[in-house]
Amino acid sequence: MNQKEYRVFEGLRIACSLTFISGYLNAFTFVTQGGRFAGVQSGNVISLAYFLAKGDLAQVVNFSIPILFFVFGQFFTYLARRYFEKQTWSWHFGSSVMMLVLILLTIILSPIMPASFTIASLAFVASIQVETFRRLRGAPYANVMMTGNVKNAAYLWFKGVIEKDSELRKTGRNILLTIIGFMLGVIISTHLSFQFEEYALIGLILPVLYINYELWQEKRPTRGRSK
């Protein structure tokens, strides 16, 4: 039986690269942006509510920024995707290019801009990423927040074991690998962020370029699918 083929953006290497980027981004912003997260909005909401309860309005504003720009990113992604689809352009490749451009602009401008600019732009990037890439070899997964991935990895793998379904076990294993990718991003980013502070963001260029390259290669007839 032939192995089922999927689009490149659903491939395991792309998914692990995306979760690595997310882990890197969230650790970077946590270390350099006052405990705020670019993508894990649950953490920002908890902190916002905590400081609201304490009456610390300055911190409430600080934690509102990534939440608001994550929301704006959802608005933008919806409109941009509609436009791309009307033009019959590749949305996933276009989205990855936008992520790269925004990250490069953030790297260049962060040293001369207020701290709120860095967290706002990276929350916007995380929002584009989470809405664009949502499937791993046909199965739903999350590439920015890991709660659903931890649940799905455990549930699908265990269900596959009990029901003797190798595809479910494989899906659970693949989701586990994306979690490991996220953790590696956190570990590397934490070390680099403490050492190089905001310049550690440069470390994101390589994985984002890799994703752009793979999605660009999908346009070639011999590279259209990922197993």
CORHURA-V150363 format. One line per field, one symbol per residue. psi: psi as a letter, one per 20 degrees, with the letter a starting at -180 (. if undefined). Layout:
# CORHURA-V150363
psi: ???
This chain:
# CORHURA-V150363
psi: pqpqqrqhiiqhhgghgghgggggghgghggikkjqqghnhghhgggghghghijnhghgggihghgghgghhggggggggggghhjkqoggggghggggghgghggghghirqhhgghghhhgghggghhgoiqoliqqrpjgpighggghggggggghggjlohhggggggghhhhgggggggggghgghhhgichiihhiigghhhggggghghhiqhikiqp.
